[in-house]
Amino acid sequence: MPDLRQAAFAADSKRWRALFLLCLAQFMVIMDTSIIGVALPAIQQALGYSQDGLQWVFNAYVIFFGGLMLLGGRMSDLFGQRKMFMIGFVILSAASLLAGFAWSEESMNVGRAVQGLGSAFILPSALTIVMLLFGHDSKELSRALGFWGASAAAGGTAGVFLGGVITEWLSWSWTFWINVPVGLFALLYGRSVLPEGVRRRGRIDVAGAVLVTGSLVIAVYAIVTAGQTGWSSPRTIVLLLAAAVLLGLFLLVQRKRKEPLVPLRIFSAPNLLAGNAVFGLLAGAWIPLWFYLNLYLQQILDFSAFAGGVALVPMTALIMIVMVGVTGRLVGRFGFRGVLVAGLLLLAASLVILAGFTPTNGTYAANVLPASLIGALGMSLAFIPGTMAAMSGAKPEDTGLASGLSNSSYQIGSAIGLALMSAAAAAWTRDGAAESEGARLASLNDGFHAAFYGAAIIATVGVAATLLFIRTRK
């Protein structure tokens, strides 16, 4: 970017007010992944979701969010960050209305998918504007990125609590409708405080975005339905082969295009491929913990939506405190590789405890709180080092692309991890199905335990991959 243009952004007297709006956008996008957690049983009852189909309320959002984020970043470069930021909020607000008025599983899944599309336009545009406004001064940039990171942690925390409050005192629909007034505020306020951003010449790789997103959707659907049709059934095999073919076509398109969505040369950067894989494994272990802990509290321990939300506040608050105030110092002292391993080990230990010590007659204080805090500590130690591992080898000119890849890896990892654990939970639940209420709860809980054990294996694989393939620069 020319120096004159950088100076213009640096002189923008509205940049701190703009940062408030950009952090609000980050808060809202992350909140949309967590606010529905406590509302899931109410949504299931209202719309008739099956136990294993319920995961699509989460996965429909993160698949399109992660799968289209690189496209969103590319479009913000071509059409201007403010324009794409606004378009994203229009899409997100409209989709939130649809999800809140959902009358069936299909309408809810469509609403959540379109919400993911809106978020995929918002987040890359917002982060680019932060870099434009504060990139001239390293101290200002560090301060701005501190607020940016804290807004993500706060979104996760607030989403869990607000989901419980809203579901208990209003209805599950308001967990989606709450986005609409925030979206209107962003549209009105953003026009006056956000710069237009910068535009670059180029083309949009729509084919690449369609291929990679289609591959992901088909793969997750195949994994989810494998519990019903069987892993060796023709349907499952055909779906997985179709997902692999689409992924192969995506890689071929990226290789042939002059302006690909993901230039394949970036994967030659040290640590980048392994770092993204580990970051995806972190998400694949963490999201099933959060998802099934919500269900255990409400479906096994019979917590209300509000009580379930309150019960998860300590772990999400711990994540925010440790991530903002502690993790950075530990990384500075020990390096990101060691802290990442420690975080993944703690996360795996938490999942093993939840799998082995959450009976149908358990209590929150004895069986949930200690394990959940261990898991929260592991996540807060692993997330920032995982991000650094995924980006550490990228060249300066590829930082934006590397950032988009890491965000996509996290969302894709969370979708596939939850799909695999949902299939495992469904298989174990059916194996123990019975008539009486006590036996039904025991069977349901067996499924939750299978998901926790499976997620612990994913976290352990992440530890092994970190030790084998990630190197810290001297």
C-alpha positions in Angstrom: 0.0 0.0 0.0 1.4 3.5 -0.9 2.8 5.5 2.0 0.4 8.3 1.3 -2.6 6.0 1.8 -1.1 4.5 5.0 -0.6 8.0 6.3 -4.2 8.8 5.6 -5.4 5.8 7.6 -3.0 6.7 10.4 -4.4 10.2 10.6 -8.0 8.9 10.8 -9.4 10.5 14.0 -12.2 8.0 14.1 -10.1 4.9 14.2 -10.7 4.1 17.9 -14.5 4.4 17.4 -14.1 2.2 14.3 -12.2 -0.3 16.4 -15.2 -0.5 18.8 -17.5 -1.4 16.0 -15.0 -3.9 14.5 -14.5 -5.6 17.9 -18.3 -5.7 18.2 -18.5 -7.5 14.9 -15.8 -10.0 16.1 -17.8 -10.4 19.4 -21.0 -11.1 17.5 -19.6 -13.6 15.0 -17.9 -15.6 17.7 -21.0 -15.4 19.9 -23.1 -17.0 17.1 -21.0 -20.2 17.5 -21.6 -20.4 21.3 -25.0 -18.8 22.0 -26.9 -21.7 20.5 -25.2 -24.3 22.8 -27.6 -23.9 25.7 -30.6 -23.5 23.4 -30.0 -26.8 21.6 -32.4 -29.0 23.7 -35.2 -26.4 23.2 -34.5 -26.2 19.5 -34.5 -30.0 19.3 -37.9 -30.2 21.0 -39.4 -27.4 18.9 -38.2 -28.6 15.5 -38.0 -32.3 16.0 -34.3 -32.8 15.4 -32.9 -36.3 16.0 -30.1 -36.6 18.6 -27.4 -37.0 16.0 -29.0 -34.5 13.6 -28.9 -31.8 16.2 -25.3 -31.0 15.4 -26.3 -29.4 12.1 -27.5 -26.3 14.1 -23.8 -25.8 14.8 -22.2 -27.3 11.8 -24.3 -25.6 9.1 -22.9 -22.3 10.5 -19.2 -23.2 10.9 -19.0 -25.2 7.6 -20.0 -22.2 5.5 -18.2 -19.7 7.8 -14.9 -21.7 7.4 -15.4 -22.8 3.9 -16.2 -19.3 2.5 -13.9 -17.2 4.7 -11.1 -17.2 2.1 -13.6 -16.1 -0.6 -14.8 -13.3 1.8 -11.2 -12.1 2.3 -10.6 -12.1 -1.5 -13.8 -10.2 -2.2 -13.0 -7.6 0.5 -9.7 -7.0 -1.3 -11.4 -6.6 -4.7 -14.5 -4.6 -3.7 -13.4 -2.7 -0.6 -13.5 -3.7 3.1 -16.3 -1.4 4.2 -18.6 -2.5 1.4 -18.1 -6.2 2.2 -18.4 -5.6 5.9 -21.8 -4.0 5.3 -22.9 -6.7 2.9 -22.0 -9.3 5.4 -24.1 -7.7 8.1 -27.1 -7.4 5.7 -26.8 -11.2 5.0 -26.2 -12.1 8.7 -29.2 -10.1 9.9 -31.6 -11.5 7.3 -30.4 -15.1 8.0 -30.8 -14.5 11.7 -34.5 -13.6 11.1 -35.0 -16.8 9.1 -33.3 -19.0 11.8 -35.4 -17.4 14.5 -38.6 -18.0 12.5 -37.5 -21.6 11.5 -40.4 -24.0 11.2 -38.4 -27.2 10.4 -34.9 -28.7 10.5 -34.4 -27.7 6.9 -35.3 -24.1 7.4 -33.1 -23.8 10.5 -30.1 -25.4 8.7 -30.5 -23.0 5.7 -30.7 -20.0 8.1 -27.6 -21.1 9.9 -25.7 -21.7 6.6 -26.5 -18.2 5.4 -25.5 -16.8 8.7 -22.1 -18.5 8.1 -21.9 -16.8 4.7 -22.5 -13.4 6.2 -19.9 -14.0 8.9 -17.4 -15.1 6.3 -17.7 -11.7 4.7 -17.6 -9.8 7.9 -14.6 -11.2 9.7 -11.9 -10.9 7.0 -13.0 -7.4 6.2 -13.0 -6.3 9.8 -9.6 -7.7 10.5 -8.1 -6.0 7.4 -9.6 -2.6 8.5 -8.0 -3.1 11.9 -4.6 -3.6 10.2 -5.1 -0.6 7.9 -6.1 1.7 10.7 -3.4 0.7 13.2 -0.6 -0.9 11.2 1.4 2.3 11.1 2.4 2.0 14.8 3.4 -1.3 16.4 2.3 -0.1 19.8 -1.1 1.0 18.6 -1.4 -2.2 16.6 -0.6 -4.4 19.6 -3.2 -2.5 21.7 -5.8 -2.8 19.0 -5.2 -6.5 18.5 -5.4 -7.0 22.2 -8.9 -5.6 22.2 -9.6 -7.6 19.0 -8.6 -10.9 20.7 -10.4 -10.1 23.9 -13.6 -9.4 22.0 -13.4 -13.0 20.6 -13.0 -14.5 24.1 -15.8 -12.2 25.4 -18.1 -13.4 22.6 -17.6 -17.0 23.6 -18.3 -16.2 27.3 -21.3 -13.9 26.7 -22.8 -16.4 24.2 -22.9 -19.2 26.7 -24.5 -17.0 29.4 -26.8 -15.0 27.1 -28.0 -18.3 25.5 -29.2 -19.5 28.8 -30.8 -16.2 29.9 -32.6 -15.7 26.5 -33.8 -19.3 26.2 -35.1 -19.4 29.7 -36.8 -16.0 29.8 -37.7 -15.4 26.2 -37.4 -18.2 23.7 -34.7 -20.0 21.6 -35.7 -17.8 18.7 -34.2 -14.7 20.4 -30.7 -16.3 20.3 -30.9 -15.6 16.6 -33.0 -12.4 16.6 -30.5 -10.7 18.9 -28.3 -10.3 15.9 -30.8 -8.0 14.1 -30.6 -4.9 16.2 -26.8 -5.3 16.4 -26.7 -5.6 12.6 -28.8 -2.5 12.1 -26.4 -0.6 14.5 -23.4 -1.8 12.6 -24.9 -0.7 9.3 -25.8 2.8 10.5 -22.7 3.5 12.6 -20.3 1.8 10.2 -21.0 4.2 7.4 -19.8 7.2 9.5 -16.7 5.7 11.2 -15.3 3.0 8.9 -12.9 3.9 6.0 -13.7 2.5 2.6 -10.5 0.5 2.7 -8.4 -0.5 -0.3 -9.3 -2.2 -3.5 -7.0 -4.3 -5.7 -7.5 -5.5 -9.2 -8.2 -9.1 -9.8 -10.7 -11.9 -10.3 -12.8 -13.9 -7.9 -12.1 -17.6 -7.8 -15.8 -18.6 -7.3 -15.1 -22.1 -8.6 -12.5 -22.7 -6.0 -14.8 -21.5 -3.2 -17.7 -23.7 -4.5 -15.5 -26.8 -4.8 -13.9 -26.6 -1.3 -17.2 -25.8 0.4 -19.0 -28.5 -1.4 -16.3 -31.0 -0.5 -16.6 -30.1 3.1 -20.4 -30.2 3.2 -20.5 -33.7 1.5 -17.7 -35.1 3.8 -19.5 -33.9 7.0 -22.8 -35.2 5.7 -21.3 -38.6 4.9 -19.7 -38.8 8.4 -23.0 -37.8 10.1 -25.1 -40.4 8.2 -22.6 -43.2 8.4 -23.9 -44.0 11.9 -27.3 -44.9 10.2 -26.2 -46.4 6.9 -22.9 -48.0 8.0 -19.3 -46.9 7.2 -19.0 -49.6 4.6 -22.3 -48.9 2.9 -22.3 -47.9 -0.8 -23.9 -44.5 0.1 -21.2 -43.6 2.6 -18.4 -44.7 0.3 -19.8 -42.8 -2.7 -20.3 -39.6 -0.6 -16.7 -39.7 0.8 -15.4 -40.4 -2.7 -17.4 -37.4 -4.1 -15.9 -35.2 -1.3 -12.4 -36.4 -2.2 -13.0 -35.7 -5.9 -14.2 -32.2 -5.2 -11.2 -31.6 -3.0 -8.9 -32.9 -5.8 -10.6 -30.6 -8.3 -10.2 -27.7 -6.0 -6.4 -28.3 -5.7 -6.3 -28.7 -9.5 -8.1 -25.4 -10.0 -5.8 -23.6 -7.6 -2.8 -24.9 -9.5 -4.1 -23.8 -12.9 -5.5 -20.4 -12.0 -3.5 -17.2 -12.3 -5.3 -15.8 -9.3 -6.4 -18.8 -7.2 -8.3 -18.6 -3.9 -5.3 -20.3 -2.2 -2.0 -20.1 -4.0 -0.5 -23.6 -3.3 3.0 -22.1 -2.9 2.1 -21.0 0.6 2.1 -24.6 1.8 5.9 -24.7 1.3 6.2 -22.3 4.3 7.8 -24.0 7.3 5.2 -25.2 9.9 2.2 -23.8 7.9 0.7 -27.1 6.8 1.4 -28.9 10.1 0.3 -25.9 12.1 -3.0 -25.7 10.3 -3.5 -29.4 10.8 -2.9 -29.1 14.6 -5.1 -26.1 14.8 -7.9 -28.1 13.2 -7.3 -30.9 15.6 -7.6 -28.5 18.5 -11.0 -27.4 17.3 -12.0 -31.0 16.6 -11.3 -31.8 20.3 -12.7 -28.6 21.9 -16.0 -28.2 20.1 -17.3 -31.8 21.0 -16.4 -31.0 24.6 -18.4 -27.8 24.6 -21.3 -29.4 22.6 -21.8 -32.6 24.7 -21.2 -30.9 28.0 -24.1 -28.6 27.2 -26.3 -31.7 26.5 -25.1 -33.6 29.6 -26.0 -30.7 31.8 -29.5 -30.4 30.4 -30.5 -33.9 29.3 -28.8 -35.9 32.0 -28.5 -33.6 35.0 -31.8 -31.9 34.1 -30.5 -28.3 34.3 -32.7 -25.6 32.9 -31.4 -23.5 29.9 -30.5 -20.7 32.3 -28.8 -22.9 34.8 -26.9 -24.6 32.0 -25.6 -21.3 30.7 -24.6 -20.2 34.2 -22.8 -23.5 34.8 -20.5 -22.9 31.8 -19.6 -19.3 32.6 -16.6 -20.3 34.9 -14.9 -22.2 32.1 -15.5 -19.5 29.4 -14.4 -16.7 31.8 -11.2 -18.7 32.7 -10.5 -18.9 28.9 -10.8 -15.1 28.5 -8.6 -14.3 31.6 -5.8 -16.8 30.8 -5.8 -16.1 27.1 -5.6 -12.3 27.5 -3.3 -12.2 30.6 -1.2 -15.4 30.8 -0.7 -17.3 27.5 1.3 -14.6 25.8 3.8 -14.4 28.6 4.2 -18.2 28.7 4.8 -18.3 24.9 7.4 -15.5 25.2 9.2 -17.6 27.8 8.9 -21.1 26.6 8.0 -20.8 22.9 4.7 -21.6 21.2 5.5 -25.4 20.7 5.8 -26.2 24.4 2.8 -24.2 25.4 0.7 -25.8 22.6 1.6 -29.3 23.8 0.8 -28.5 27.4 -2.6 -27.0 26.4 -3.5 -30.1 24.2 -2.5 -32.5 27.0 -4.7 -30.6 29.5 -7.6 -30.7 27.0 -7.2 -34.4 26.5 -7.1 -35.0 30.3 -10.3 -33.0 30.7 -12.1 -35.1 28.1 -10.9 -38.4 29.7 -12.2 -37.2 33.1 -15.6 -36.2 31.5 -15.8 -39.6 29.8 -15.1 -41.6 32.9 -16.6 -39.5 35.7 -20.0 -38.1 34.5 -22.6 -40.6 35.6 -26.3 -40.2 35.2 -26.6 -39.3 39.0 -23.6 -37.0 38.9 -23.4 -33.5 40.3 -22.1 -30.2 38.8 -19.6 -29.5 41.6 -18.0 -32.9 41.7 -18.4 -34.2 38.1 -18.5 -31.2 35.8 -16.8 -28.1 37.2 -13.2 -29.5 37.9 -13.0 -31.2 34.5 -14.5 -28.3 32.6 -12.0 -25.9 34.2 -9.1 -28.2 33.2 -10.4 -28.2 29.6 -10.8 -24.4 29.7 -7.2 -24.0 30.9 -6.0 -26.3 28.1 -7.9 -24.4 25.4 -6.7 -21.0 26.7 -3.1 -22.3 26.6 -3.4 -24.0 23.2 -5.4 -21.5 21.1 -2.8 -18.6 20.7 0.2 -21.0 20.2 -1.9 -22.9 17.7 -2.6 -19.7 15.7 1.2 -18.9 15.8 2.1 -22.4 14.6 -0.3 -22.1 11.7 1.2 -18.7 10.7 4.8 -18.8 11.9 6.4 -19.8 8.5 4.4 -17.4 6.3 6.2 -14.6 4.4 5.1 -11.0 5.3 3.2 -10.7 2.1 1.3 -13.9 2.8 0.2 -13.0 6.4 -3.3 -12.2 5.4 -3.7 -15.5 3.5 -2.2 -17.4 6.3 -4.6 -15.8 8.8 -7.5 -16.8 6.6 -6.2 -20.3 6.3 -5.8 -20.7 10.0 -9.4 -19.4 10.7 -10.7 -21.8 8.0 -8.8 -24.7 9.5 -10.3 -24.1 12.9 -13.9 -23.9 11.6 -13.4 -26.9 9.3 -11.8 -28.9 12.1 -14.6 -28.1 14.5 -17.2 -29.2 11.9 -15.5 -32.5 11.1 -14.6 -33.2 14.7 -18.2 -32.7 15.8 -19.5 -34.8 12.9 -17.2 -37.7 13.9 -18.1 -37.5 17.6 -21.8 -37.3 16.8 -21.6 -40.5 14.7 -19.8 -42.2 17.6 -22.3 -40.9 20.1 -25.3 -42.1 18.0 -23.8 -45.5 17.6 -23.2 -46.1 21.3 -26.6 -44.6 22.2 -28.5 -47.0 19.9 -26.5 -49.9 21.2 -27.9 -49.3 24.7 -31.4 -48.1 23.8 -34.1 -49.4 26.2 -37.6 -48.8 27.3 -37.3 -47.5 30.9 -36.3 -43.9 31.6 -33.3 -44.8 33.6 -32.0 -47.1 30.9 -32.7 -44.4 28.3 -30.6 -41.9 30.2 -27.8 -44.4 30.7 -27.8 -45.2 27.0 -27.8 -41.5 26.1 -24.9 -40.9 28.5 -22.9 -43.7 27.0 -23.1 -41.9 23.7 -21.8 -38.7 25.4 -18.9 -40.7 26.9 -18.0 -42.1 23.5 -17.9 -38.6 22.1 -15.6 -37.4 25.0 -13.3 -40.4 24.6 -13.1 -39.8 20.8 -12.3 -36.1 21.3 -9.6 -37.0 23.8 -8.0 -39.1 21.0 -8.2 -36.2 18.6 -6.4 -34.0 21.2 -3.7 -36.7 21.7 -3.1 -36.9 18.0 -2.7 -33.1 18.1 0.1 -33.6 20.7 1.8 -36.2 18.6 1.6 -34.0 15.4 3.0 -31.0 17.3 6.0 -32.9 18.6 6.7 -34.6 15.3 6.1 -31.9 12.7 6.2 -28.4 14.3 9.5 -26.7 14.9 10.2 -23.5 16.8 12.6 -21.2 15.1 15.7 -20.4 17.1 
